[in-house]
């Protein structure tokens, strides 16, 4: 998630990804974003949303909100956004390759929740694992006083420890032996 409250919710094989607003317990997309997500035009999204509301599949007041949006020109606009419930409902109505991919993805996530009781976000899990690994590495060095010289003065300062931890976290696992030698040389130095 970025500082502006945007996250990438879904990335298709063809490189399509959508930056969406995260507010409360859901994500919000406008009609243009929904159209981009499903590889169709905005009028089709408008038609599907109208049919969803007319058929009472969803209550418009529950899934629709007017949010402030800053455009590329820097001006602020009031824009109609739709929550994840509406996006999913539209996704099951649109007939496009992207919508089919989205349905496959959504079904896999739903199946994970139903079968396992949870779904994994592999990217977030990888990032968290890297952070935990970096923390444990710094903790190990400090706990065993490897960051200090024999006289107790600092051998590896906090900035260097952070840089080393980031280097380890971002390194290619195939480079493990090189990383071990590098760190051992720093510790011995």
C-alpha positions, 0 to 999 in steps of 0.5 A: 500500500502506498502513502496515498492509500492506493494498493494494487489489488489484482495483476493480470498476466497481460500486465494490467493492474489497477491502483485502487482506493482503500477506505474502510474495509473495502476497495473502491474503483470508479467506472473507468477503472472497472472498465480497464480491469475487465478490458471493456468500455465504460458504457458497458460498465454503466449498463451492468451497474444499472442492471445490478441495481434494478434487479436489487442484486446490490443496494446502490447506497451500500456499494456506491460512494462519491469520493474526492479524486485528484486528476492528472491536471492536479484538480480535485473532482467528486467521482462516483466509486464502487466497492468490491461487492459491485466490482465482483458483481460486474465482473461476473456479467462482463464477457471479456478475456480479462473478466474471465481471468478475474473470475478465475482469480476471484474463484481461486481466492474464494475457494482458498477461504472456503477450503483452508479458511484463509487465502495467501497474498504471496507478494505480501508474504514474501515482503513480510518474510524479508522484513522478519529475516532482516529483523532477525539478522540485526537482532542476532548480530546485536545479541551476539555483539558481532557489531562491536569491536573487542573493546566495545566500540561500534564496528558496524553502525546502525545505518550499516546494519540496516544496509546489510539487512536490506542487502540480505533481504533483497539478495537472490537465494542463489547468491547465498554463499557470496552473502555469507562470505561478505557478512562473515568478512564484515563481522571479522573485520 
